[in-house]
Amino acid sequence: MRHRIAGNRISMPEPKRRATFRNLIDGLFTHEHIHTTEARAKAVQGEAERLIAIAIRGHNKAWAHLKSVVDDDDLAEQVLALAQRGRFSLDETISPLDELNQQRERDHKLPLSEEGRRHREERLLGFQREMLNLIKDRDEAQRALTAAREAMAIEVHSRRTILKHLPYELRVKKIFDLFVPRYSSRRGGYTRISKIGFRKGDGAHIVRLEMVQ
């Protein structure tokens, strides 16, 4: 019979326990180490490593999708970086000012000036030129750009999954920017627990939970 009490409950009601675990994981990812009781460290260690594993799987899946279209690693990185700077396509054009402002009026937005339209057009043309400098063939360039956008969507899904468990965007950004490159070649074992002594009063084991370098 299932009683839905799997895992270490550390003698806390569920809302308080969830907030405690979240704060411990947040502290671990922020400072890359925390001091806490052995029971709490063991309770959050698996969840912290699971979040990193989700990020690594999402990143690897996104990269594999892009590489299925762009074989060269350096070129794939440049295409992805360009796609991250702005959403555009090689067939896109900027509408005349009257059409733009009619659409903005329907969207309840302030009208755009001619200078603003010209700025948008120059920005779009700049992106298009950069993309065609990377890949000369227009059709191949558009396929690569589409694949890069799809790869970004795959990674965004992983980020949102992590945010459900750790709702701190800066910490999730750190996971992808720092921990994913650091641990992409490891299969688990992203953290370690080291005993450092006993707590005065109740004699509980105090440990250091830290990220493996």
Residue pairs with C-beta under 8 A, 6 or more apart in sequence:
7 43
8 39
8 42
8 43
9 17
10 17
10 20
10 39
10 40
10 43
12 20
20 40
21 43
21 44
21 47
22 165
22 166
22 167
24 34
24 36
24 40
24 44
24 209
25 44
25 47
25 48
25 51
25 166
26 166
26 168
26 171
27 34
28 34
28 44
28 48
28 191
28 209
28 210
28 211
29 48
29 166
29 171
29 174
29 175
29 179
29 211
30 171
30 174
32 210
32 211
33 208
33 209
33 210
33 211
34 41
34 208
34 209
34 210
35 196
35 206
35 207
35 208
35 209
36 206
36 207
36 209
37 199
37 204
37 205
37 206
37 207
38 193
38 195
38 204
38 205
38 206
38 207
39 204
39 205
41 193
41 207
41 209
42 193
44 209
45 191
45 193
45 209
47 165
48 190
48 191
49 188
49 189
49 190
49 191
51 162
51 165
51 166
51 175
52 175
52 179
52 180
52 183
52 190
53 188
54 158
54 161
54 162
55 158
55 159
55 162
55 172
55 175
55 176
55 179
55 180
56 180
56 183
56 184
57 158
58 154
58 155
58 157
58 158
58 159
58 161
59 155
59 158
59 176
59 180
59 184
60 184
61 154
62 151
62 152
62 154
62 155
62 158
63 76
63 151
65 147
65 150
65 151
65 154
66 76
66 79
66 80
66 144
66 147
66 148
66 150
66 151
67 73
67 76
68 147
69 143
69 144
69 147
70 76
70 79
70 144
70 147
70 148
75 134
75 135
76 144
76 148
78 134
79 131
79 134
79 135
79 144
79 145
79 147
79 148
80 148
80 151
80 152
82 127
82 130
82 131
82 134
82 145
82 148
83 145
83 148
83 149
83 152
84 152
85 127
86 123
86 127
87 149
88 124
88 127
88 128
88 145
89 142
89 145
90 128
90 131
90 132
90 138
90 141
90 142
90 145
91 142
92 124
92 128
93 124
94 100
94 117
94 120
94 121
94 124
95 103
97 112
97 114
97 117
100 112
100 117
101 111
101 112
104 110
104 111
104 112
105 111
112 120
131 141
131 145
132 138
132 141
134 141
134 144
135 141
135 144
155 176
159 172
159 176
162 172
162 175
163 169
163 172
166 172
179 190
179 211
182 213
183 190
183 212
186 212
189 212
190 211
190 212
191 209
191 210
191 211
191 212
192 209
192 210
192 212
193 207
193 208
193 209
194 207
194 208
194 210
195 205
195 206
195 207
196 206
196 207
196 208
197 206
198 204
198 205
198 206
199 205
199 206
